[in-house]
Structures are given as structure tokens and as C-alpha cells.
Amino acid sequence: MAKSPWQRIENNAIFRVPHRKKPIKPPEPTQLKTFSYTAMLTDSMWLRRRARRLHHG
């Protein structure tokens, strides 16, 4: 006897096993971006913008 599509869906939903996610490991201290690093990037960005503004008038 052929199952209807609905019966197939119902059967799969009942016996579906949830996937286990791998636990997220905390990053190593060397992988963490420090505030001074981000401050340096922001500073260089603003200096570039200021130079462009002064140059173009």
C-alpha cells in the first residue's frame, strides 16, 4: 500500500532526530582583537578621511 505524501511527512516528523551542534570553544587570547587594535584602525580611517577632505578642499 502506497503512503500518501502527508503520511510520509508525518512519519518523518515523528522520528526525526535533532542535530547536535558542536559546542563553541572560546577563542584563544591571541585571536582576540584588542581595543588598541580597533582604535588604531579607526584612527587611520579618520586620518585618511581628513587628509582627503583637506586635499580636495
C-alpha positions as protocol buffer text, in pm:
chain_id: "A"
residue {
  index: 1
  type: MET
  ca { x: 0 y: 0 z: 0 }
}
residue {
  index: 2
  type: ALA
  ca { x: 146 y: 335 z: -105 }
}
residue {
  index: 3
  type: LYS
  ca { x: 163 y: 603 z: 162 }
}
residue {
  index: 4
  type: SER
  ca { x: 23 y: 944 z: 94 }
}
residue {
  index: 5
  type: PRO
  ca { x: 266 y: 1237 z: 98 }
}
residue {
  index: 6
  type: TRP
  ca { x: 110 y: 1357 z: 424 }
}
residue {
  index: 7
  type: GLN
  ca { x: 170 y: 1019 z: 593 }
}
residue {
  index: 8
  type: ARG
  ca { x: 532 y: 1029 z: 480 }
}
residue {
  index: 9
  type: ILE
  ca { x: 577 y: 1380 z: 624 }
}
residue {
  index: 10
  type: GLU
  ca { x: 406 y: 1280 z: 949 }
}
residue {
  index: 11
  type: ASN
  ca { x: 621 y: 969 z: 985 }
}
residue {
  index: 12
  type: ASN
  ca { x: 945 y: 1158 z: 925 }
}
residue {
  index: 13
  type: ALA
  ca { x: 846 y: 1433 z: 1168 }
}
residue {
  index: 14
  type: ILE
  ca { x: 782 y: 1186 z: 1449 }
}
residue {
  index: 15
  type: PHE
  ca { x: 1111 y: 1002 z: 1416 }
}
residue {
  index: 16
  type: ARG
  ca { x: 1333 y: 1296 z: 1323 }
}
residue {
  index: 17
  type: VAL
  ca { x: 1640 y: 1320 z: 1547 }
}
residue {
  index: 18
  type: PRO
  ca { x: 1758 y: 1673 z: 1622 }
}
residue {
  index: 19
  type: HIS
  ca { x: 2110 y: 1750 z: 1503 }
}
residue {
  index: 20
  type: ARG
  ca { x: 2363 y: 1809 z: 1774 }
}
residue {
  index: 21
  type: LYS
  ca { x: 2562 y: 2127 z: 1738 }
}
residue {
  index: 22
  type: LYS
  ca { x: 2928 y: 2126 z: 1827 }
}
residue {
  index: 23
  type: PRO
  ca { x: 2995 y: 2332 z: 2139 }
}
residue {
  index: 24
  type: ILE
  ca { x: 3160 y: 2664 z: 2057 }
}
residue {
  index: 25
  type: LYS
  ca { x: 3503 y: 2686 z: 2211 }
}
residue {
  index: 26
  type: PRO
  ca { x: 3609 y: 3024 z: 2347 }
}
residue {
  index: 27
  type: PRO
  ca { x: 3876 y: 3182 z: 2125 }
}
residue {
  index: 28
  type: GLU
  ca { x: 4241 y: 3178 z: 2222 }
}
residue {
  index: 29
  type: PRO
  ca { x: 4376 y: 3500 z: 2375 }
}
residue {
  index: 30
  type: THR
  ca { x: 4592 y: 3550 z: 2064 }
}
residue {
  index: 31
  type: GLN
  ca { x: 4279 y: 3551 z: 1843 }
}
residue {
  index: 32
  type: LEU
  ca { x: 4106 y: 3828 z: 2038 }
}
residue {
  index: 33
  type: LYS
  ca { x: 4117 y: 4174 z: 1885 }
}
residue {
  index: 34
  type: THR
  ca { x: 4228 y: 4427 z: 2142 }
}
residue {
  index: 35
  type: PHE
  ca { x: 4084 y: 4772 z: 2183 }
}
residue {
  index: 36
  type: SER
  ca { x: 4413 y: 4933 z: 2082 }
}
residue {
  index: 37
  type: TYR
  ca { x: 4400 y: 4744 z: 1753 }
}
residue {
  index: 38
  type: THR
  ca { x: 4047 y: 4863 z: 1671 }
}
residue {
  index: 39
  type: ALA
  ca { x: 4132 y: 5215 z: 1790 }
}
residue {
  index: 40
  type: MET
  ca { x: 4433 y: 5215 z: 1555 }
}
residue {
  index: 41
  type: LEU
  ca { x: 4210 y: 5113 z: 1262 }
}
residue {
  index: 42
  type: THR
  ca { x: 3952 y: 5380 z: 1344 }
}
residue {
  index: 43
  type: ASP
  ca { x: 4223 y: 5641 z: 1386 }
}
residue {
  index: 44
  type: SER
  ca { x: 4379 y: 5563 z: 1049 }
}
residue {
  index: 45
  type: MET
  ca { x: 4036 y: 5570 z: 886 }
}
residue {
  index: 46
  type: TRP
  ca { x: 3964 y: 5919 z: 1023 }
}
residue {
  index: 47
  type: LEU
  ca { x: 4311 y: 6043 z: 930 }
}
residue {
  index: 48
  type: ARG
  ca { x: 4259 y: 5921 z: 573 }
}
residue {
  index: 49
  type: ARG
  ca { x: 3920 y: 6096 z: 557 }
}
residue {
  index: 50
  type: ARG
  ca { x: 4066 y: 6419 z: 698 }
}
residue {
  index: 51
  type: ALA
  ca { x: 4355 y: 6414 z: 451 }
}
residue {
  index: 52
  type: ARG
  ca { x: 4115 y: 6359 z: 162 }
}
residue {
  index: 53
  type: ARG
  ca { x: 3890 y: 6643 z: 282 }
}
residue {
  index: 54
  type: LEU
  ca { x: 4186 y: 6884 z: 318 }
}
residue {
  index: 55
  type: HIS
  ca { x: 4328 y: 6783 z: -18 }
}
residue {
  index: 56
  type: HIS
  ca { x: 4002 y: 6824 z: -209 }
}
residue {
  index: 57
  type: GLY
  ca { x: 3917 y: 7150 z: -44 }
}
